[in-house]
Amino acid sequence: MPASVDGETYYTTSEACKKGGIGKSTFLRWVKAGIIEDVSHADRRGWRLFTEQDISRIEAEATKIRRFQLKASKRRLT
């Protein structure tokens, strides 16, 4: 359940990832790979706290369309 502090609403990692349309492991992998920036808020336990802006960044990355160039296979289909 989101918490409200000084007029700002904060979400846990699970809540933010669910709202953003990804899994926690995907979020952590993206942060580690530098695909998205980690959040800047944490509670006293050190757990990440997400704002609506953080969730918007996750949604933007999750819905991004990338174009891949397929390489021709060297093997022949028989």
DRENLOGU-167462 format. One record per residue: x, y, z of N, C-alpha, C, O, CB in turn. Coordinates in Angstrom, 2 decimals, always signed. Glycine has a CB too. Layout:
! residues N
+---------+---------+---------+---------+---------+---------+---------+---------+---------+---------+---------+---------+---------+---------+---------+
|    n_xx |    n_yy |    n_zz |   ca_xx |   ca_yy |   ca_zz |    c_xx |    c_yy |    c_zz |    o_xx |    o_yy |    o_zz |   cb_xx |   cb_yy |   cb_zz |
+---------+---------+---------+---------+---------+---------+---------+---------+---------+---------+---------+---------+---------+---------+---------+
|       X |       Y |       Z |       X |       Y |       Z |       X |       Y |       Z |       X |       Y |       Z |       X |       Y |       Z |
...
+---------+---------+---------+---------+---------+---------+---------+---------+---------+---------+---------+---------+---------+---------+---------+
! end
This chain:
! residues 78
+---------+---------+---------+---------+---------+---------+---------+---------+---------+---------+---------+---------+---------+---------+---------+
|    n_xx |    n_yy |    n_zz |   ca_xx |   ca_yy |   ca_zz |    c_xx |    c_yy |    c_zz |    o_xx |    o_yy |    o_zz |   cb_xx |   cb_yy |   cb_zz |
+---------+---------+---------+---------+---------+---------+---------+---------+---------+---------+---------+---------+---------+---------+---------+
|   +0.84 |   -1.16 |   +0.00 |   +0.00 |   +0.00 |   +0.00 |   +0.89 |   +1.24 |   +0.00 |   +1.78 |   +1.35 |   +0.84 |   -0.96 |   -0.01 |   +1.21 |
|   +0.67 |   +2.16 |   -0.92 |   +1.51 |   +3.36 |   -1.00 |   +1.46 |   +4.17 |   +0.28 |   +0.44 |   +4.21 |   +0.97 |   +1.08 |   +4.23 |   -2.18 |
|   +2.59 |   +4.82 |   +0.60 |   +2.67 |   +5.68 |   +1.77 |   +2.77 |   +7.12 |   +1.31 |   +3.40 |   +7.42 |   +0.29 |   +3.88 |   +5.30 |   +2.66 |
|   +2.17 |   +8.01 |   +2.06 |   +2.21 |   +9.43 |   +1.72 |   +3.01 |  +10.16 |   +2.79 |   +2.70 |  +10.07 |   +3.98 |   +0.79 |  +10.03 |   +1.59 |
|   +4.05 |  +10.90 |   +2.35 |   +4.89 |  +11.67 |   +3.26 |   +5.05 |  +13.06 |   +2.69 |   +5.50 |  +13.23 |   +1.55 |   +6.28 |  +10.98 |   +3.47 |
|   +4.70 |  +14.06 |   +3.47 |   +4.81 |  +15.47 |   +3.04 |   +4.16 |  +15.71 |   +1.68 |   +4.70 |  +16.44 |   +0.85 |   +6.27 |  +15.89 |   +2.99 |
|   +3.02 |  +15.09 |   +1.45 |   +2.29 |  +15.30 |   +0.21 |   +2.78 |  +14.49 |   -0.97 |   +2.18 |  +14.57 |   -2.05 |   +2.33 |  +16.72 |   -0.14 |
|   +3.84 |  +13.73 |   -0.81 |   +4.38 |  +12.88 |   -1.89 |   +4.00 |  +11.44 |   -1.61 |   +4.09 |  +10.98 |   -0.47 |   +5.95 |  +13.04 |   -2.02 |
|   +3.56 |  +10.72 |   -2.65 |   +3.20 |   +9.32 |   -2.50 |   +4.37 |   +8.45 |   -2.92 |   +4.96 |   +8.66 |   -3.98 |   +1.93 |   +8.97 |   -3.33 |
|   +4.71 |   +7.47 |   -2.08 |   +5.82 |   +6.57 |   -2.35 |   +5.31 |   +5.13 |   -2.43 |   +4.40 |   +4.74 |   -1.71 |   +6.90 |   +6.70 |   -1.25 |
|   +5.92 |   +4.36 |   -3.33 |   +5.55 |   +2.97 |   -3.56 |   +6.75 |   +2.08 |   -3.30 |   +7.90 |   +2.48 |   -3.47 |   +5.03 |   +2.77 |   -5.01 |
|   +6.47 |   +0.86 |   -2.88 |   +7.53 |   -0.13 |   -2.70 |   +7.97 |   -0.62 |   -4.07 |   +7.34 |   -0.32 |   -5.09 |   +7.06 |   -1.32 |   -1.81 |
|   +9.05 |   -1.38 |   -4.10 |   +9.56 |   -1.91 |   -5.36 |   +8.51 |   -2.79 |   -6.04 |   +8.30 |   -2.66 |   -7.25 |  +10.84 |   -2.72 |   -5.12 |
|   +7.86 |   -3.65 |   -5.29 |   +6.85 |   -4.53 |   -5.87 |   +5.69 |   -3.74 |   -6.46 |   +5.23 |   -4.02 |   -7.57 |   +6.33 |   -5.50 |   -4.82 |
|   +5.21 |   -2.75 |   -5.71 |   +4.10 |   -1.93 |   -6.19 |   +4.49 |   -1.15 |   -7.44 |   +3.72 |   -1.09 |   -8.40 |   +3.65 |   -0.96 |   -5.09 |
|   +5.68 |   -0.56 |   -7.43 |   +6.14 |   +0.24 |   -8.57 |   +6.32 |   -0.62 |   -9.82 |   +5.94 |   -0.22 |  -10.92 |   +7.45 |   +0.96 |   -8.24 |
|   +6.90 |   -1.79 |   -9.65 |   +7.11 |   -2.67 |  -10.79 |   +5.78 |   -3.16 |  -11.36 |   +5.62 |   -3.25 |  -12.58 |   +7.99 |   -3.88 |  -10.39 |
|   +4.84 |   -3.47 |  -10.49 |   +3.52 |   -3.89 |  -10.95 |   +2.85 |   -2.77 |  -11.75 |   +2.31 |   -3.01 |  -12.83 |   +2.63 |   -4.31 |   -9.75 |
|   +2.90 |   -1.53 |  -11.21 |   +2.32 |   -0.40 |  -11.92 |   +3.06 |   -0.12 |  -13.23 |   +2.46 |   +0.32 |  -14.21 |   +2.34 |   +0.85 |  -11.03 |
|   +4.37 |   -0.38 |  -13.24 |   +5.18 |   -0.13 |  -14.42 |   +5.12 |   -1.24 |  -15.45 |   +5.60 |   -1.07 |  -16.58 |   +6.59 |   +0.09 |  -14.03 |
|   +4.54 |   -2.37 |  -15.08 |   +4.37 |   -3.47 |  -16.03 |   +5.57 |   -4.37 |  -16.19 |   +5.73 |   -5.02 |  -17.22 |   +4.02 |   -2.92 |  -17.34 |
|   +6.43 |   -4.42 |  -15.17 |   +7.59 |   -5.30 |  -15.23 |   +7.71 |   -6.06 |  -13.91 |   +7.00 |   -5.77 |  -12.95 |   +8.89 |   -4.50 |  -15.52 |
|   +8.61 |   -7.04 |  -13.87 |   +8.88 |   -7.77 |  -12.64 |  +10.03 |   -7.13 |  -11.88 |  +10.81 |   -6.36 |  -12.45 |   +9.19 |   -9.24 |  -12.95 |
|  +10.14 |   -7.45 |  -10.60 |  +11.23 |   -6.90 |   -9.78 |  +12.59 |   -7.28 |  -10.34 |  +13.50 |   -6.46 |  -10.36 |  +11.10 |   -7.40 |   -8.34 |
|  +12.72 |   -8.51 |  -10.78 |  +14.02 |   -8.95 |  -11.31 |  +14.40 |   -8.16 |  -12.56 |  +15.58 |   -7.87 |  -12.77 |  +14.00 |  -10.45 |  -11.62 |
|  +13.42 |   -7.82 |  -13.38 |  +13.70 |   -7.01 |  -14.56 |  +14.17 |   -5.62 |  -14.15 |  +15.15 |   -5.11 |  -14.70 |  +12.44 |   -6.90 |  -15.46 |
|  +13.50 |   -5.01 |  -13.17 |  +13.92 |   -3.69 |  -12.69 |  +15.35 |   -3.74 |  -12.18 |  +16.17 |   -2.90 |  -12.55 |  +12.98 |   -3.21 |  -11.57 |
|  +15.66 |   -4.72 |  -11.34 |  +17.01 |   -4.82 |  -10.78 |  +18.05 |   -5.07 |  -11.86 |  +19.16 |   -4.53 |  -11.79 |  +17.06 |   -5.94 |   -9.74 |
|  +17.71 |   -5.86 |  -12.86 |  +18.62 |   -6.12 |  -13.98 |  +18.86 |   -4.83 |  -14.78 |  +20.00 |   -4.55 |  -15.16 |  +18.05 |   -7.22 |  -14.90 |
|  +17.80 |   -4.05 |  -15.02 |  +17.93 |   -2.79 |  -15.76 |  +18.80 |   -1.80 |  -15.00 |  +19.61 |   -1.10 |  -15.61 |  +16.56 |   -2.19 |  -16.02 |
|  +18.65 |   -1.72 |  -13.69 |  +19.47 |   -0.81 |  -12.89 |  +20.93 |   -1.24 |  -12.97 |  +21.82 |   -0.42 |  -13.18 |  +18.99 |   -0.78 |  -11.42 |
|  +21.18 |   -2.52 |  -12.80 |  +22.55 |   -3.05 |  -12.83 |  +23.19 |   -2.81 |  -14.20 |  +24.38 |   -2.52 |  -14.27 |  +22.55 |   -4.56 |  -12.50 |
|  +22.41 |   -2.93 |  -15.27 |  +22.94 |   -2.75 |  -16.63 |  +23.01 |   -1.28 |  -17.03 |  +23.55 |   -0.95 |  -18.09 |  +22.07 |   -3.50 |  -17.62 |
|  +22.48 |   -0.39 |  -16.19 |  +22.50 |   +1.04 |  -16.50 |  +21.44 |   +1.47 |  -17.50 |  +21.52 |   +2.55 |  -18.08 |  +23.85 |   +1.41 |  -17.03 |
|  +20.43 |   +0.62 |  -17.70 |  +19.35 |   +0.95 |  -18.63 |  +18.46 |   +2.05 |  -18.06 |  +18.04 |   +2.96 |  -18.77 |  +18.50 |   -0.30 |  -18.94 |
|  +18.20 |   +1.97 |  -16.76 |  +17.48 |   +3.05 |  -16.09 |  +18.24 |   +3.41 |  -14.81 |  +18.99 |   +2.60 |  -14.26 |  +16.00 |   +2.63 |  -15.76 |
|  +18.03 |   +4.62 |  -14.37 |  +18.68 |   +5.11 |  -13.17 |  +17.93 |   +4.60 |  -11.94 |  +16.70 |   +4.52 |  -11.93 |  +18.74 |   +6.66 |  -13.17 |
|  +18.69 |   +4.26 |  -10.91 |  +18.06 |   +3.80 |   -9.66 |  +17.32 |   +4.96 |   -9.01 |  +17.58 |   +6.13 |   -9.31 |  +19.13 |   +3.21 |   -8.69 |
|  +16.40 |   +4.64 |   -8.13 |  +15.61 |   +5.66 |   -7.45 |  +16.48 |   +6.38 |   -6.42 |  +17.54 |   +5.88 |   -6.03 |  +14.37 |   +5.04 |   -6.76 |
|  +16.03 |   +7.56 |   -5.99 |  +16.83 |   +8.36 |   -5.07 |  +16.27 |   +8.40 |   -3.66 |  +16.79 |   +9.12 |   -2.81 |  +16.95 |   +9.76 |   -5.60 |
|  +15.21 |   +7.63 |   -3.39 |  +14.60 |   +7.61 |   -2.06 |  +14.64 |   +6.20 |   -1.48 |  +14.49 |   +5.21 |   -2.20 |  +13.14 |   +8.13 |   -2.12 |
|  +14.84 |   +6.14 |   -0.17 |  +14.80 |   +4.85 |   +0.54 |  +14.25 |   +5.09 |   +1.94 |  +14.34 |   +6.19 |   +2.49 |  +16.22 |   +4.19 |   +0.59 |
|  +13.69 |   +4.02 |   +2.51 |  +13.20 |   +4.15 |   +3.89 |  +14.34 |   +3.85 |   +4.86 |  +15.49 |   +3.68 |   +4.44 |  +11.98 |   +3.18 |   +4.14 |
|  +14.04 |   +3.79 |   +6.13 |  +15.07 |   +3.55 |   +7.14 |  +15.74 |   +2.19 |   +7.01 |  +16.87 |   +2.00 |   +7.46 |  +14.48 |   +3.68 |   +8.52 |
|  +15.04 |   +1.26 |   +6.41 |  +15.60 |   -0.08 |   +6.22 |  +16.49 |   -0.14 |   +4.98 |  +17.18 |   -1.14 |   +4.76 |  +14.49 |   -1.11 |   +6.10 |
|  +16.49 |   +0.92 |   +4.18 |  +17.27 |   +0.93 |   +2.95 |  +16.48 |   +0.44 |   +1.75 |  +17.04 |   +0.29 |   +0.67 |  +18.50 |   +0.10 |   +3.12 |
|  +15.21 |   +0.18 |   +1.93 |  +14.38 |   -0.29 |   +0.82 |  +14.01 |   +0.87 |   -0.07 |  +13.72 |   +1.97 |   +0.40 |  +13.11 |   -0.99 |   +1.34 |
|  +14.03 |   +0.62 |   -1.37 |  +13.72 |   +1.66 |   -2.35 |  +12.29 |   +2.15 |   -2.19 |  +11.38 |   +1.38 |   -1.89 |  +13.96 |   +1.14 |   -3.77 |
|  +12.11 |   +3.47 |   -2.40 |  +10.79 |   +4.08 |   -2.44 |  +10.65 |   +4.80 |   -3.78 |  +11.53 |   +5.57 |   -4.17 |  +10.59 |   +5.07 |   -1.24 |
|   +9.56 |   +4.54 |   -4.48 |   +9.35 |   +5.04 |   -5.82 |   +8.27 |   +6.12 |   -5.83 |   +7.23 |   +5.98 |   -5.19 |   +8.96 |   +3.91 |   -6.77 |
|   +8.54 |   +7.20 |   -6.57 |   +7.54 |   +8.24 |   -6.78 |   +6.81 |   +7.94 |   -8.09 |   +7.17 |   +7.02 |   -8.82 |   +8.21 |   +9.66 |   -6.81 |
|   +5.78 |   +8.71 |   -8.36 |   +5.06 |   +8.56 |   -9.64 |   +6.02 |   +8.81 |  -10.82 |   +5.90 |   +8.16 |  -11.86 |   +3.85 |   +9.53 |   -9.71 |
|   +6.95 |   +9.74 |  -10.65 |   +7.92 |  +10.04 |  -11.71 |   +8.82 |   +8.83 |  -11.96 |   +9.14 |   +8.53 |  -13.11 |   +8.77 |  +11.28 |  -11.33 |
|   +9.24 |   +8.14 |  -10.90 |  +10.06 |   +6.93 |  -11.05 |   +9.28 |   +5.86 |  -11.82 |   +9.83 |   +5.19 |  -12.69 |  +10.50 |   +6.39 |   -9.67 |
|   +8.01 |   +5.72 |  -11.48 |   +7.17 |   +4.72 |  -12.16 |   +6.99 |   +5.08 |  -13.62 |   +6.95 |   +4.20 |  -14.48 |   +5.80 |   +4.60 |  -11.46 |
|   +6.87 |   +6.36 |  -13.92 |   +6.76 |   +6.80 |  -15.31 |   +8.00 |   +6.43 |  -16.12 |   +7.90 |   +6.05 |  -17.28 |   +6.52 |   +8.31 |  -15.38 |
|   +9.19 |   +6.54 |  -15.49 |  +10.43 |   +6.15 |  -16.18 |  +10.43 |   +4.65 |  -16.47 |  +10.88 |   +4.22 |  -17.53 |  +11.67 |   +6.53 |  -15.33 |
|   +9.93 |   +3.86 |  -15.52 |   +9.86 |   +2.41 |  -15.73 |   +8.89 |   +2.09 |  -16.87 |   +9.21 |   +1.30 |  -17.75 |   +9.41 |   +1.69 |  -14.42 |
|   +7.73 |   +2.71 |  -16.85 |   +6.73 |   +2.48 |  -17.91 |   +7.29 |   +2.87 |  -19.27 |   +7.06 |   +2.17 |  -20.26 |   +5.45 |   +3.27 |  -17.63 |
|   +8.01 |   +3.99 |  -19.34 |   +8.57 |   +4.45 |  -20.61 |   +9.57 |   +3.44 |  -21.16 |   +9.58 |   +3.17 |  -22.36 |   +9.25 |   +5.81 |  -20.43 |
|  +10.39 |   +2.89 |  -20.30 |  +11.37 |   +1.88 |  -20.75 |  +10.68 |   +0.58 |  -21.12 |  +11.05 |   -0.08 |  -22.09 |  +12.43 |   +1.62 |  -19.65 |
|   +9.67 |   +0.20 |  -20.35 |   +8.97 |   -1.07 |  -20.59 |   +8.20 |   -1.05 |  -21.90 |   +8.01 |   -2.10 |  -22.52 |   +8.02 |   -1.37 |  -19.44 |
|   +7.76 |   +0.11 |  -22.34 |   +6.97 |   +0.19 |  -23.57 |   +7.78 |   +0.65 |  -24.77 |   +7.25 |   +0.84 |  -25.86 |   +5.80 |   +1.13 |  -23.37 |
|   +9.08 |   +0.83 |  -24.57 |   +9.96 |   +1.27 |  -25.64 |  +10.07 |   +0.17 |  -26.69 |  +10.20 |   -1.01 |  -26.36 |  +11.37 |   +1.65 |  -25.08 |
|  +10.02 |   +0.56 |  -27.93 |  +10.16 |   -0.40 |  -29.03 |  +11.55 |   -0.24 |  -29.62 |  +11.96 |   +0.87 |  -29.99 |   +9.06 |   -0.19 |  -30.13 |
|  +12.27 |   -1.33 |  -29.69 |  +13.61 |   -1.32 |  -30.26 |  +13.62 |   -2.13 |  -31.54 |  +12.93 |   -3.14 |  -31.65 |  +14.65 |   -1.87 |  -29.25 |
|  +14.39 |   -1.68 |  -32.47 |  +14.52 |   -2.38 |  -33.74 |  +15.82 |   -3.18 |  -33.73 |  +16.89 |   -2.63 |  -33.47 |  +14.48 |   -1.39 |  -34.94 |
|  +15.71 |   -4.46 |  -34.00 |  +16.86 |   -5.34 |  -34.08 |  +17.11 |   -5.71 |  -35.53 |  +16.17 |   -5.90 |  -36.30 |  +16.66 |   -6.60 |  -33.22 |
|  +18.37 |   -5.80 |  -35.88 |  +18.70 |   -6.22 |  -37.23 |  +19.05 |   -7.71 |  -37.17 |  +19.96 |   -8.13 |  -36.46 |  +19.88 |   -5.38 |  -37.82 |
|  +18.29 |   -8.49 |  -37.94 |  +18.53 |   -9.93 |  -37.96 |  +19.70 |  -10.24 |  -38.85 |  +19.83 |   -9.69 |  -39.94 |  +17.28 |  -10.68 |  -38.43 |
|  +20.56 |  -11.13 |  -38.38 |  +21.71 |  -11.56 |  -39.16 |  +21.33 |  -12.81 |  -39.94 |  +20.60 |  -13.67 |  -39.44 |  +22.95 |  -11.83 |  -38.25 |
|  +21.81 |  -12.89 |  -41.14 |  +21.52 |  -14.07 |  -41.97 |  +22.19 |  -15.29 |  -41.36 |  +23.34 |  -15.23 |  -40.91 |  +22.02 |  -13.85 |  -43.44 |
|  +21.48 |  -16.35 |  -41.35 |  +22.01 |  -17.60 |  -40.80 |  +22.98 |  -18.22 |  -41.80 |  +22.76 |  -18.18 |  -43.01 |  +20.87 |  -18.60 |  -40.47 |
|  +24.05 |  -18.78 |  -41.27 |  +25.04 |  -19.44 |  -42.13 |  +24.63 |  -20.87 |  -42.46 |  +25.11 |  -21.47 |  -43.42 |  +26.42 |  -19.44 |  -41.45 |
|  +23.71 |  -21.40 |  -41.66 |  +23.28 |  -22.77 |  -41.89 |  +22.11 |  -22.76 |  -42.87 |  +21.30 |  -21.84 |  -42.89 |  +22.88 |  -23.47 |  -40.56 |
|  +22.07 |  -23.78 |  -43.65 |  +20.95 |  -23.93 |  -44.60 |  +19.89 |  -24.82 |  -43.99 |  +20.18 |  -25.79 |  -43.29 |  +21.44 |  -24.53 |  -45.95 |
|  +18.68 |  -24.46 |  -44.25 |  +17.57 |  -25.32 |  -43.82 |  +17.38 |  -26.40 |  -44.85 |  +17.38 |  -26.12 |  -46.05 |  +16.26 |  -24.51 |  -43.62 |
|  +17.24 |  -27.60 |  -44.42 |  +17.04 |  -28.72 |  -45.36 |  +15.67 |  -29.28 |  -45.22 |  +15.31 |  -30.22 |  -45.92 |  +18.07 |  -29.81 |  -45.14 |
+---------+---------+---------+---------+---------+---------+---------+---------+---------+---------+---------+---------+---------+---------+---------+
! end
